[in-house]
Amino acid sequence: MPEASPRGTYLVISEKLRQRIDADESGEALPSEADLMREHDVSRNTIRRALKVLEAEGLVQSAPGVGWRIVRGGDRRSLAERMSDLIIEESLSVGDPYPSEAQLCERFGASRTAVRRVLAQMEGNGLLDTVHGKGRTVRALPSRAVRP
């Protein structure tokens, strides 16, 4: 990528890949990381950060030995949305235990890193509390759960 981006090069690349995915309904896999590195003139780490953004959004998934595959159909909500909506879907109330990291990884087919990133975001937004040795509990209901 010739010029530096104030937004973060990996975010610019993830947006370009998102547009490519939305425009191309026929493809099932993205180009290899090496091809993406050459195309955008950036390091592998930058490409991986961009792909991790798309993975957290539920647009791509890593397939060992294959590369990055595009997720078609199904639930296109981001991992953050799905994990927040879990509070509503499971009828959890304030003070109820929130599922463990392992349960969330299994349920959403996401990496522990992606799940931990969203959990930290949910804690920062005031949705969850963490009690050392006891796990996480619901601190507040998501704003879209409040109905007039």
ROZAMI-118448 format. One line per 3 residues: number of its first residue (from 1); for each residue x, z, y of N, C-alpha, C, CB. Coordinates in Angstrom, 1 decimal. Atoms other than C-alpha are relative to their C-alpha. Glycine has a CB too. Layout:
NUM	X:Z:Y:X:Z:Y:X:Z:Y:X:Z:Y ~ ...
END
This chain:
1	0.9:0.0:-1.2:0.0:0.0:0.0:0.9:0.0:1.2:-1.0:1.2:0.0 ~ -0.9:0.2:-1.0:1.8:-1.2:3.1:0.0:1.1:1.1:-0.2:-1.3:0.7 ~ 0.1:-1.0:-1.1:0.5:1.3:5.7:-0.5:1.3:-0.5:-0.9:-0.5:1.1
4	0.5:-1.3:0.4:0.0:5.0:5.4:-1.4:0.3:0.5:1.0:1.1:0.5 ~ 1.3:-0.3:-0.4:-3.5:6.3:5.5:-0.2:1.4:0.4:-1.0:-0.4:-1.2 ~ 0.2:-1.4:-0.4:-4.5:9.4:7.4:-1.0:0.7:-0.9:-0.6:0.0:1.5
7	1.0:-0.6:0.9:-7.3:9.9:4.8:0.6:0.3:-1.3:-1.1:-1.0:-0.2 ~ -0.6:-0.2:1.3:-4.9:9.9:1.8:-0.1:-1.3:-0.7:-0.7:1.2:-0.7 ~ -0.1:1.3:0.6:-3.7:6.8:0.1:-0.9:0.0:-1.3:1.4:-0.3:-0.4
10	0.7:-0.1:1.3:-5.2:8.0:-3.3:-1.5:-0.1:0.3:0.3:1.2:-0.7 ~ 1.5:0.1:-0.3:-8.7:8.3:-1.6:-0.4:-1.4:0.4:-0.4:1.0:1.1 ~ 0.2:1.4:-0.4:-8.4:4.8:-0.1:-0.1:-0.8:-1.3:1.1:-0.5:0.9
13	0.0:0.8:1.3:-7.5:3.4:-3.6:-1.2:0.4:-0.8:1.3:0.4:-0.8 ~ 1.2:-0.4:0.8:-10.3:5.4:-5.3:-1.3:-0.7:0.6:-0.2:1.5:0.0 ~ 1.2:0.7:-0.6:-12.8:3.8:-2.8:0.0:-1.4:-0.3:0.0:0.2:1.5
16	-0.1:1.4:0.4:-11.5:0.3:-3.5:-0.3:-0.2:-1.5:1.5:-0.5:0.2 ~ 0.4:0.1:1.5:-11.8:1.0:-7.3:-1.5:0.2:-0.2:0.8:1.0:-0.8 ~ 1.5:-0.2:0.1:-15.3:2.3:-6.8:-0.8:-1.2:0.4:-0.4:1.2:1.0
19	0.7:1.3:-0.4:-16.3:-0.9:-5.0:0.2:-1.0:-1.0:0.6:-0.5:1.4 ~ -0.2:1.0:1.0:-14.7:-3.0:-7.7:-0.9:0.3:-1.2:1.5:0.1:-0.5 ~ 0.8:-0.4:1.1:-16.6:-1.0:-10.4:-1.5:-0.4:0.3:0.1:1.5:-0.3
22	1.4:0.3:-0.4:-19.9:-1.4:-8.4:-0.3:-1.5:0.0:-0.3:0.6:1.3 ~ 0.2:1.5:-0.1:-19.4:-5.2:-7.9:0.1:-0.7:-1.4:1.1:-0.5:0.9 ~ -0.2:0.7:1.3:-18.3:-6.0:-11.5:-0.7:0.7:-1.1:1.5:-0.1:-0.3
25	0.8:-0.6:1.1:-21.0:-5.2:-14.1:0.5:-0.4:-1.4:-1.4:-0.5:0.2 ~ -0.4:0.5:1.3:-19.2:-7.1:-16.9:1.1:0.8:-0.6:0.4:-1.4:0.1 ~ -1.2:-0.7:0.5:-16.0:-5.1:-17.2:-0.2:1.3:-0.6:1.0:0.1:1.1
28	0.1:-1.3:0.7:-15.6:-2.1:-19.5:1.2:0.8:0.2:-0.2:-0.2:-1.5 ~ -1.2:-0.7:-0.2:-12.0:-1.2:-18.7:0.6:-0.4:1.3:1.0:-0.2:-1.1 ~ -0.8:0.3:-1.3:-9.9:-1.0:-15.5:1.3:-0.5:-0.4:0.1:1.3:0.8
31	-1.4:0.4:0.3:-6.5:-2.6:-15.3:0.8:1.2:-0.3:0.6:-0.8:1.2 ~ -0.9:-1.0:0.3:-3.7:-0.6:-16.6:0.6:0.8:1.2:1.2:-0.5:-0.9 ~ -0.5:-0.7:-1.1:-2.1:2.1:-14.5:1.2:-0.8:0.6:0.5:1.4:-0.4
34	-1.1:0.8:-0.5:1.0:-0.1:-14.2:-0.4:-1.2:0.8:0.9:-0.5:-1.2 ~ 0.6:1.0:-0.8:-1.1:-3.0:-13.0:-0.5:0.5:1.3:-1.1:-0.8:-0.8 ~ 0.5:-0.6:-1.3:-2.8:-0.8:-10.4:1.1:0.4:0.9:-0.9:1.2:-0.4
37	-1.2:-0.4:-0.8:0.6:0.5:-9.3:0.5:-1.2:0.8:1.1:0.6:-0.8 ~ -0.5:1.3:-0.6:1.8:-3.1:-8.6:-1.0:-0.5:1.0:0.3:-1.0:-1.1 ~ 1.0:0.5:-0.9:-1.5:-4.1:-7.0:-0.1:0.7:1.3:-1.4:0.0:-0.7
40	0.1:-0.9:-1.2:-1.5:-1.2:-4.5:1.3:0.4:0.5:-0.9:1.2:-0.3 ~ -1.4:-0.3:-0.5:2.3:-0.8:-4.2:0.1:1.5:0.2:0.3:-0.8:1.2 ~ -0.1:-1.4:-0.1:2.1:2.9:-4.9:0.6:0.6:-1.3:-1.4:0.7:0.3
43	-0.5:-0.6:1.2:3.4:5.4:-7.5:-1.1:0.3:-1.0:0.7:1.4:0.4 ~ 0.9:-0.3:1.1:1.8:6.3:-10.8:-0.8:1.2:0.4:0.7:0.2:-1.3 ~ 0.7:-1.2:-0.3:0.9:9.7:-9.5:-1.1:-0.3:1.0:1.0:1.0:0.7
46	1.1:0.4:-0.9:-1.1:8.2:-6.6:-1.1:-0.7:-0.7:0.6:-0.9:1.1 ~ 1.1:0.6:0.7:-3.0:6.0:-9.0:-0.7:1.0:-0.9:0.6:-1.1:-1.0 ~ 0.7:-1.0:0.8:-3.7:8.9:-11.3:-0.9:0.9:0.8:1.0:0.9:-0.8
49	0.8:-0.8:-0.9:-5.0:11.0:-8.4:-1.3:-0.8:0.3:0.8:0.4:1.3 ~ 1.1:0.8:-0.4:-7.3:8.1:-7.4:-1.0:-0.1:-1.2:0.4:-1.4:0.4 ~ 0.8:0.1:1.2:-8.5:7.8:-11.0:-0.7:1.3:-0.3:0.8:-0.4:-1.2
52	0.6:-1.4:0.2:-9.1:11.6:-11.3:-1.2:0.2:0.9:1.0:1.0:0.3 ~ 1.1:-0.1:-0.9:-11.4:11.3:-8.2:-1.2:-0.7:-0.7:0.3:-0.6:1.3 ~ 1.1:0.8:0.6:-13.5:8.6:-10.0:-0.4:0.7:-1.3:0.5:-1.4:-0.3
55	0.4:-0.7:1.2:-13.4:10.7:-13.2:-0.9:1.2:0.3:1.2:0.5:-0.8 ~ 0.8:-1.1:-0.4:-14.8:13.7:-11.4:-1.4:-0.5:0.4:0.6:0.8:1.1 ~ 1.3:0.6:-0.4:-17.6:11.4:-10.1:-0.8:-0.5:-1.2:0.2:-1.0:1.1
58	0.6:0.5:1.2:-18.4:10.3:-13.6:0.0:-1.5:-0.1:-1.4:0.5:0.0 ~ -0.1:1.4:0.0:-17.5:6.7:-13.0:0.9:-0.6:-1.0:0.4:-0.5:1.4 ~ -1.0:0.4:1.0:-14.5:6.4:-15.3:0.3:1.2:-1.0:1.2:-0.6:0.6
61	-0.5:-1.0:0.9:-13.2:8.2:-18.3:1.3:-0.5:-0.7:-1.0:0.4:-1.1 ~ -1.2:0.3:0.6:-9.8:8.3:-19.9:-0.2:-0.2:-1.5:1.1:1.0:0.2 ~ 0.1:0.3:1.5:-9.6:6.7:-23.4:1.4:-0.1:-0.5:-0.9:-1.3:-0.3
64	-1.3:0.0:0.5:-6.4:7.6:-25.2:0.3:-1.3:-0.8:0.2:1.2:-0.9 ~ -0.4:1.2:0.7:-4.6:4.5:-26.3:-0.6:-1.3:0.6:-0.3:0.1:-1.4 ~ 0.8:1.1:-0.5:-7.0:2.3:-24.3:0.3:-0.1:1.5:-1.5:0.1:-0.3
67	-0.1:0.0:-1.4:-6.6:3.3:-20.7:-1.2:0.7:0.6:0.2:-1.4:0.6 ~ 1.2:-0.6:-0.7:-9.4:4.1:-18.2:-1.2:-1.0:-0.2:0.3:0.2:1.5 ~ 1.3:0.8:0.3:-12.9:2.9:-19.2:-1.0:0.3:1.1:-0.5:0.3:-1.4
70	1.1:-0.1:-1.0:-15.8:2.4:-16.8:-1.2:0.6:-0.8:-0.3:-1.3:0.7 ~ 1.2:-0.6:0.6:-18.8:4.6:-17.6:-1.2:-0.8:0.5:-0.1:1.6:0.3 ~ 1.2:0.8:-0.4:-21.9:2.4:-17.6:-1.3:0.8:-0.4:0.0:-1.3:-0.7
73	1.3:-0.6:0.3:-25.5:3.7:-17.5:0.1:1.5:0.0:-0.5:-0.5:-1.3 ~ 0.0:-1.5:0.1:-26.3:7.3:-18.2:-0.1:0.7:1.3:1.2:0.4:-0.8 ~ 0.0:-0.8:-1.2:-25.9:10.0:-15.7:1.1:-0.3:0.9:0.0:1.5:-0.4
76	-1.1:0.4:-0.9:-24.0:8.7:-12.7:0.2:1.0:1.1:-0.4:-1.3:0.7 ~ -0.3:-1.1:-1.0:-24.1:12.0:-10.7:1.4:0.5:-0.2:-1.0:1.2:-0.2 ~ -1.4:-0.6:0.1:-20.7:13.5:-9.9:0.0:1.2:-0.9:0.6:0.3:1.4
79	-0.2:-1.2:0.8:-19.4:16.3:-12.1:-0.5:1.2:0.9:1.4:0.2:-0.4 ~ 0.4:-1.1:-0.8:-19.9:18.6:-9.1:-1.6:0.1:0.1:0.6:-0.2:1.4 ~ 1.5:0.0:-0.1:-23.6:17.6:-8.8:-0.6:0.5:-1.3:-0.5:-1.4:0.3
82	0.5:-0.4:1.3:-24.2:18.0:-12.5:0.2:1.5:-0.3:0.7:-0.8:-1.1 ~ -0.3:-1.4:0.2:-22.5:21.4:-12.6:-0.9:0.9:0.9:1.5:0.3:0.2 ~ 0.9:-0.7:-0.9:-24.5:22.6:-9.6:-1.4:0.0:-0.5:0.1:-0.5:1.4
85	1.3:0.2:0.5:-27.7:21.2:-11.0:-0.3:0.8:-1.3:-0.3:-1.4:-0.3 ~ 0.1:-0.8:1.2:-27.0:23.2:-14.2:-0.7:1.3:0.3:1.3:0.2:-0.6 ~ 0.6:-1.2:-0.4:-28.1:26.3:-12.4:-1.5:-0.1:0.0:0.5:0.5:1.4
88	1.5:0.2:-0.1:-31.6:24.8:-11.8:-0.5:-0.4:-1.4:-0.3:-1.2:1.0 ~ 0.4:0.5:1.3:-31.8:23.0:-15.2:-0.1:1.1:-1.0:0.9:-1.0:-0.5 ~ 0.1:-1.1:0.9:-31.1:26.2:-17.1:-0.8:1.2:0.5:1.5:0.5:-0.3
91	0.8:-1.1:-0.6:-33.3:28.3:-14.8:0.8:1.3:0.2:-1.3:0.3:-0.8 ~ -0.8:-1.1:-0.3:-30.5:30.6:-13.9:-0.4:0.7:1.3:1.5:-0.4:0.0 ~ 0.3:-0.7:-1.2:-31.1:33.3:-11.3:1.3:0.7:0.5:-1.1:1.1:-0.3
94	-1.2:-0.6:-0.6:-28.7:35.1:-9.0:0.3:1.2:-0.9:-0.4:0.5:1.4 ~ -0.5:-1.1:0.8:-26.6:37.5:-11.1:0.1:-0.4:-1.5:-0.9:1.2:0.1 ~ -0.1:0.5:1.4:-27.0:35.5:-14.4:1.4:-0.5:-0.2:-1.1:-1.1:-0.3
97	-1.3:0.6:0.3:-23.8:34.5:-16.2:-0.1:-1.5:0.0:0.4:0.5:-1.4 ~ -0.1:1.5:0.0:-22.7:30.9:-15.7:0.9:-0.4:-1.2:0.7:-0.5:1.4 ~ -0.8:0.4:1.2:-21.3:29.0:-18.7:1.5:0.0:0.2:-0.5:-1.4:-0.4
100	-1.5:-0.1:0.0:-17.6:29.3:-19.6:0.6:-1.4:0.3:0.5:0.6:-1.3 ~ -0.7:1.3:-0.2:-15.1:26.6:-18.8:0.0:-0.8:-1.3:1.5:0.2:0.4 ~ 0.1:0.8:1.3:-15.0:25.6:-22.5:-1.4:-0.6:-0.2:0.4:1.0:-1.2
103	1.4:0.5:0.1:-18.8:25.3:-22.6:-0.2:-1.2:0.9:-1.0:1.1:0.2 ~ 0.2:1.1:-1.0:-18.7:23.1:-19.5:0.7:-1.2:-0.4:0.4:0.5:1.4 ~ -0.8:1.1:0.4:-16.0:20.9:-20.8:-0.7:-0.7:-1.1:1.4:0.4:-0.5
106	0.8:0.5:1.1:-18.0:20.4:-24.0:-1.3:-0.7:0.5:-0.3:1.0:-1.0 ~ 1.3:0.5:-0.5:-21.3:19.8:-22.2:0.1:-1.3:0.8:-0.7:1.0:0.8 ~ -0.2:1.2:-0.8:-20.0:17.3:-19.7:1.0:-1.0:-0.4:0.3:0.5:1.4
109	-1.0:0.9:0.4:-17.2:15.7:-21.6:1.1:-0.1:1.0:-0.6:-1.3:-0.4 ~ -1.0:0.0:-1.1:-14.8:16.6:-18.8:1.2:0.8:-0.3:-0.6:0.5:1.4 ~ -1.2:-0.8:0.2:-11.3:17.9:-18.7:-0.1:1.3:0.6:1.3:-0.8:0.6
112	0.0:-1.3:-0.5:-10.6:21.5:-18.1:0.5:0.0:1.5:1.0:0.9:-0.8 ~ -0.4:0.1:-1.4:-8.8:20.5:-14.9:-1.1:-0.4:1.0:1.2:-1.0:0.1 ~ 1.1:0.4:-0.9:-11.8:18.7:-13.5:-1.1:1.1:0.1:-0.7:-1.3:-0.7
115	1.0:-1.1:0.0:-14.1:21.6:-14.5:0.5:1.1:0.9:-0.3:0.5:-1.4 ~ -0.6:-1.1:-0.9:-11.8:24.1:-12.8:-0.1:-0.4:1.4:1.4:0.3:-0.4 ~ 0.1:0.5:-1.4:-11.7:22.0:-9.7:-1.4:0.2:0.6:0.5:-1.5:0.1
118	1.4:-0.2:-0.5:-15.5:22.0:-9.4:-0.4:1.4:0.0:-0.9:-0.8:-1.0 ~ 0.3:-1.5:0.0:-15.8:25.7:-10.3:0.6:0.6:1.3:0.6:0.7:-1.2 ~ -0.6:-0.6:-1.2:-13.4:26.5:-7.4:-0.8:-0.5:1.2:1.5:-0.5:0.1
121	0.8:0.5:-1.1:-15.5:24.3:-5.1:-1.3:0.8:0.0:-0.3:-1.6:-0.2 ~ 1.3:-0.7:0.0:-18.7:26.0:-6.2:0.2:1.5:0.4:-0.6:0.0:-1.5 ~ -0.3:-1.3:-0.5:-17.1:29.4:-5.6:0.2:0.0:1.5:1.3:0.6:-0.7
124	-0.2:0.1:-1.4:-15.9:28.3:-2.2:-1.3:-0.3:0.8:0.9:-1.2:0.3 ~ 1.3:0.3:-0.6:-19.5:27.1:-1.4:-0.9:1.2:-0.2:-0.6:-1.2:-0.6 ~ 0.8:-1.2:0.2:-20.8:30.5:-2.4:-1.0:0.0:-1.1:-0.7:0.3:1.3
127	1.0:0.1:1.1:-22.7:29.4:-5.5:0.3:1.0:-1.2:-0.1:-1.4:-0.5 ~ -0.5:-0.8:1.1:-20.6:31.4:-8.0:0.9:1.2:0.5:0.7:-0.8:-1.0 ~ -0.9:-1.1:-0.1:-18.8:34.7:-8.2:0.8:0.1:-1.3:-0.7:1.4:0.3
130	-0.8:-0.2:1.2:-15.9:35.4:-10.6:0.4:1.5:-0.1:1.3:-0.8:0.1 ~ -0.4:-1.4:0.3:-15.4:38.9:-12.1:1.1:-0.1:-1.1:-1.3:0.8:-0.4 ~ -1.2:0.1:0.9:-12.0:39.2:-13.7:-0.4:0.7:-1.4:1.2:0.7:0.6
133	0.3:-0.5:1.3:-12.5:39.6:-17.5:-1.4:-0.2:-0.4:0.4:1.4:-0.1 ~ 1.4:0.1:0.3:-16.2:39.0:-17.3:-0.6:-1.4:0.2:-0.8:0.9:0.9 ~ 0.5:1.4:-0.2:-16.5:35.3:-16.3:-0.7:-0.2:1.4:-0.9:-0.4:-1.1
136	0.7:0.4:-1.2:-18.6:33.7:-13.6:-1.5:0.4:0.0:0.2:-1.4:0.4 ~ 1.4:-0.3:-0.1:-22.0:34.7:-12.4:-0.6:-0.8:1.2:-0.4:1.5:0.2 ~ 0.6:0.7:-1.0:-24.5:32.9:-10.2:-0.2:0.9:1.2:-1.4:-0.6:-0.4
139	0.0:-0.8:-1.2:-24.2:34.1:-6.6:-1.2:-0.4:0.9:1.3:-0.1:0.8 ~ 1.0:0.6:-0.8:-26.7:31.8:-4.9:-0.6:-1.3:-0.7:0.4:-0.3:1.4 ~ 0.5:1.2:0.5:-29.0:28.9:-5.8:0.4:-1.2:0.8:-1.6:0.1:-0.1
142	-0.3:1.2:-0.8:-28.1:25.4:-4.8:-1.1:-0.3:1.1:0.2:-1.3:-0.9 ~ 0.9:0.2:-1.1:-29.7:24.4:-1.5:-1.2:-1.0:-0.4:0.7:-0.6:1.2 ~ 1.1:0.9:0.4:-31.7:21.5:-3.1:-1.0:0.7:-1.0:0.6:-1.2:-0.7
145	0.9:-0.7:0.9:-33.3:24.1:-5.4:-1.1:0.7:0.8:0.8:1.0:-0.9 ~ 1.0:-0.7:-0.8:-35.1:25.7:-2.5:-1.0:-1.0:0.4:0.7:0.6:1.3 ~ 1.1:0.9:-0.3:-38.5:24.2:-2.1:-1.0:0.7:0.9:-0.7:-0.5:-1.3
148	0.9:-0.7:-0.9:-41.0:24.9:0.7:-1.3:0.4:-0.7:-0.4:-0.9:1.1
END
